[in-house]
Amino acid sequence: MVQNKFKGLGIALITPFKSDGSIDYDALLRLVEYQIRNGVDFLCIMGTTAETPCLTADEKKKIKELIVDRVAGRVPLLMGCGGNNTAAVVSDLKNSDWRGIDGVLSVCPYYNKPSQEGLYQHYKALAEATPLPIVLYNVPGRTGVNMTAETTLRLARDFENIVAIKEASGNITQMDDIIKNKPANFDVISGDDGITFPLITLGAVGVISVIGNALPAEFSRMVRLALHGDYESARTIHHKFAELFKLLFVDGNPAGVKAMLNAMGMIENQLRLPLVPTRLTTMEKISAILKELDIKI
């Protein structure tokens, strides 16, 4: 039986850029070491937070190879591979180099607005194209379509290598329905830092986190406390970061977390168009909260 390795704190890894727009590979590798040193459970590369649509094929290949080499099996690696052309995603799954990668994160097809049957058939084709574990990714705020609990559960029951879902619908009732009715070999992972704590209390197994790029030690402690049932201690950390959760997304993702990492002296505050850096007022609020929390790296 295919097992889900992606539990606890996963990091939706950013892509650092230099002021000239090129990738800062040195900063990227420093960030990888920072994550592992501070106790993350797995890394998610080539996701939304990595600004993947704005990376070239050569850049994506180099990032993947560098991270696989640097991680060297110390934590599992989940890599994004999705799109709204099912045949193209199937081709990527069959023909790309997946050495060193432990699973696939695949976002719901966006823009086309497929029916629930269309979503099912899309993921059926993906599951049949690769032996790798697949983590579904439901994020209707970006894709324009919500994958219902019924469709998610149907996929979970029908395909052994569909092992989890990253749920970012914001619909707690829907997520709870999946958790309550899922098969034993299928997990729910939070796709939203702000609701990770309550979702774990319902039975989620972890999070693919944005804020964890900057605060892996603190956030991994919250996740582990919650997973071990110490809800009071976990809740205290959750509330401590409540304002940061909001600030990270007020000007879009990953603008907020890049501003935070820049304030911590870890990267340049650069994004690729059409994304732009967070507003100065947001940056000032982030810096003030980091100072108040006495965050050290």
C-alpha positions in Angstrom: 0.0 0.0 0.0 1.3 3.5 -0.9 1.9 5.5 2.2 1.6 9.3 2.8 5.0 10.6 3.9 3.8 14.2 4.0 2.8 14.8 7.6 3.6 17.5 10.1 5.1 20.8 8.9 5.7 21.0 5.2 7.1 24.2 3.6 5.8 25.7 0.4 9.3 26.8 -0.6 9.7 30.2 -2.1 12.1 31.0 -5.0 14.5 33.8 -4.1 15.4 36.3 -6.8 18.2 38.8 -7.1 17.7 42.5 -8.0 18.4 41.7 -11.6 15.5 39.2 -11.7 17.7 36.1 -11.8 17.3 33.3 -9.3 19.4 33.5 -6.2 20.4 29.9 -6.0 22.8 30.5 -3.0 19.9 32.0 -1.0 17.7 29.1 -2.0 20.1 26.5 -0.7 20.6 28.5 2.5 16.9 28.5 3.0 16.7 24.8 2.5 19.3 24.3 5.2 17.5 26.7 7.4 14.3 24.7 7.1 15.9 21.3 7.8 18.0 22.7 10.7 14.8 24.0 12.3 12.9 20.7 12.2 10.6 20.8 9.2 9.1 17.4 8.2 9.0 17.8 4.4 9.5 20.4 1.7 7.1 21.2 -1.1 8.9 22.6 -4.2 7.5 24.1 -7.5 4.2 25.1 -5.9 2.2 28.4 -6.0 4.5 30.0 -3.4 7.5 29.3 -5.6 6.1 31.5 -8.4 6.4 28.4 -10.6 4.4 29.9 -13.5 7.1 32.5 -13.9 10.0 30.1 -14.0 11.5 28.8 -17.2 11.8 25.0 -17.9 15.6 25.2 -17.4 15.2 27.1 -14.1 12.7 24.5 -12.8 15.1 21.7 -13.8 18.0 23.3 -12.0 16.0 24.1 -8.9 14.8 20.5 -8.6 18.3 19.1 -9.1 19.9 21.5 -6.6 17.3 20.8 -3.9 17.4 17.0 -4.4 21.2 17.1 -4.1 21.2 19.3 -1.1 18.4 17.6 0.8 20.0 14.2 0.1 17.1 12.3 1.5 17.0 14.1 4.9 13.3 15.0 4.5 10.7 13.9 1.9 10.3 16.1 -1.2 6.8 16.9 -2.7 7.0 18.5 -6.1 4.2 20.4 -7.9 3.0 19.1 -11.2 -0.4 20.3 -12.3 -2.3 22.3 -15.0 -5.5 22.6 -16.9 -4.4 20.4 -19.8 -4.7 16.9 -18.6 -2.7 15.4 -21.4 0.2 17.8 -20.8 0.3 16.9 -17.0 0.2 13.2 -17.9 3.1 13.7 -20.2 5.1 15.5 -17.5 4.4 12.7 -15.1 5.6 10.1 -17.6 8.6 11.9 -19.1 10.1 14.2 -16.4 13.0 13.2 -14.1 11.4 12.3 -10.8 14.5 10.9 -9.2 14.8 12.1 -5.6 11.1 13.2 -5.5 8.8 11.4 -3.0 5.4 12.6 -4.3 3.4 14.9 -6.6 1.3 17.8 -5.5 -1.2 18.5 -8.3 -3.6 21.5 -8.3 -7.1 21.2 -9.5 -7.4 22.3 -13.2 -7.8 26.0 -13.2 -9.6 28.5 -15.6 -11.5 25.8 -17.5 -13.9 25.3 -14.7 -14.5 21.5 -15.1 -17.4 19.7 -13.6 -16.9 17.3 -10.7 -16.8 14.4 -13.2 -14.2 16.3 -15.1 -12.1 16.7 -12.0 -12.4 13.0 -11.2 -11.4 12.0 -14.7 -8.4 14.4 -14.6 -7.0 12.9 -11.4 -7.8 9.4 -12.6 -5.6 10.0 -15.6 -2.8 11.4 -13.4 -3.0 8.5 -10.9 -2.8 6.0 -13.7 0.2 7.8 -15.2 2.6 7.5 -12.3 3.4 5.2 -9.4 4.3 8.2 -7.2 2.1 9.2 -4.3 -0.2 12.0 -5.4 -1.5 14.8 -3.1 -4.5 16.6 -4.5 -4.6 20.3 -4.1 -8.0 22.1 -3.8 -7.7 25.9 -3.8 -10.9 27.3 -5.4 -9.8 30.9 -4.7 -7.1 30.4 -7.4 -8.6 27.8 -9.7 -12.2 29.0 -9.9 -13.6 25.6 -9.1 -14.1 23.8 -5.8 -13.6 20.1 -5.6 -16.3 18.8 -3.4 -15.9 16.3 -0.5 -17.7 13.7 -2.5 -15.3 13.9 -5.4 -12.3 13.9 -3.1 -13.5 10.9 -1.3 -14.3 9.1 -4.5 -10.7 9.6 -5.7 -9.3 8.6 -2.3 -11.2 5.3 -2.4 -10.6 4.5 -6.1 -6.8 5.1 -6.3 -4.2 3.7 -3.9 -1.6 6.3 -4.9 -3.8 9.3 -4.2 -2.7 9.6 -0.6 -3.8 13.0 0.6 -5.4 16.4 -0.2 -4.0 19.8 0.5 -7.2 21.6 1.4 -7.3 25.3 0.9 -11.0 25.9 0.2 -11.5 27.6 3.5 -14.6 25.5 4.0 -14.2 23.8 7.4 -17.4 21.9 7.0 -16.2 20.4 3.8 -12.8 19.5 5.3 -14.4 17.9 8.3 -16.6 15.9 6.0 -13.5 14.5 4.2 -11.8 13.7 7.5 -14.8 12.0 8.9 -15.5 9.8 5.8 -12.0 9.2 4.3 -10.4 5.8 4.0 -7.6 5.0 6.5 -4.8 5.4 3.9 -5.9 9.0 3.0 -5.0 12.2 4.8 -6.1 15.8 4.9 -3.3 18.5 5.0 -4.0 22.1 5.7 -3.3 24.5 2.8 -3.8 27.6 5.0 -1.6 28.6 7.9 -4.3 30.4 9.7 -6.6 27.4 10.1 -4.0 24.7 10.6 -4.5 24.5 14.4 -8.3 24.1 14.3 -8.0 21.7 11.3 -5.5 19.5 13.2 -7.9 19.3 16.1 -10.4 17.8 13.6 -8.0 15.2 12.3 -5.7 16.8 9.7 -2.2 15.5 9.7 -0.2 18.7 9.1 0.2 21.7 6.8 2.0 22.9 3.7 3.0 26.2 5.1 3.9 29.6 3.8 4.8 31.3 7.1 7.1 28.3 7.8 9.5 29.7 5.2 10.4 32.3 7.8 9.4 30.7 11.1 10.0 27.0 10.8 11.0 26.3 14.4 8.1 28.2 15.9 5.5 26.8 13.5 6.7 23.2 13.6 6.4 23.4 17.4 2.8 24.5 17.1 2.0 21.7 14.6 3.7 19.0 16.7 2.0 20.2 19.9 -1.4 20.1 18.2 -0.7 16.7 16.6 0.2 15.3 20.1 -3.0 16.7 21.6 -1.5 19.6 23.6 -4.1 22.0 22.3 -3.6 24.6 24.9 0.1 25.1 24.2 -0.5 24.9 20.4 -3.3 27.5 20.6 -1.0 29.9 22.4 1.4 29.8 19.5 -1.4 30.0 16.9 -2.8 33.2 18.5 0.7 34.7 18.7 1.0 34.6 15.0 -2.6 35.4 14.1 -1.7 38.9 12.9 1.2 37.7 10.8 -1.1 35.2 9.1 -3.2 38.1 7.8 -0.3 40.3 6.8 1.3 37.5 4.7 -1.6 37.5 2.3 -3.0 41.0 2.3 -0.9 41.9 -0.7 -0.8 38.4 -2.2 1.4 35.4 -1.8 4.4 35.1 -1.7 4.8 38.9 -1.4 4.2 38.8 2.3 6.5 36.0 3.3 9.2 37.4 1.0 8.9 40.7 2.8 9.3 38.8 6.1 12.3 36.9 4.9 13.8 40.2 3.7 13.2 41.8 7.1 15.1 38.9 8.6 18.0 39.5 6.3 17.6 36.2 4.4 16.7 37.2 0.8 16.2 40.2 -1.4 12.6 41.4 -1.6 12.1 40.6 -5.3 9.3 38.9 -7.1 8.6 38.3 -10.8 5.8 40.1 -12.6 2.9 40.1 -12.5 3.6 39.9 -8.8 5.1 42.8 -7.0 6.5 43.3 -3.5 4.2 44.0 -0.6 3.3 47.7 0.2 5.6 49.7 2.5 2.9 49.9 5.1 2.5 46.1 5.2 6.3 45.7 5.3 6.5 48.1 8.3 3.8 46.1 10.2 5.6 42.8 9.5 8.9 44.2 10.7 7.3 45.6 13.9 5.7 42.2 14.7 9.0 40.4 14.1 10.7 42.8 16.5 8.0 42.4 19.1 8.2 38.6 18.8 12.1 38.8 19.0 12.4 36.4 16.1 16.0 35.2 15.7 17.4 33.1 12.8 
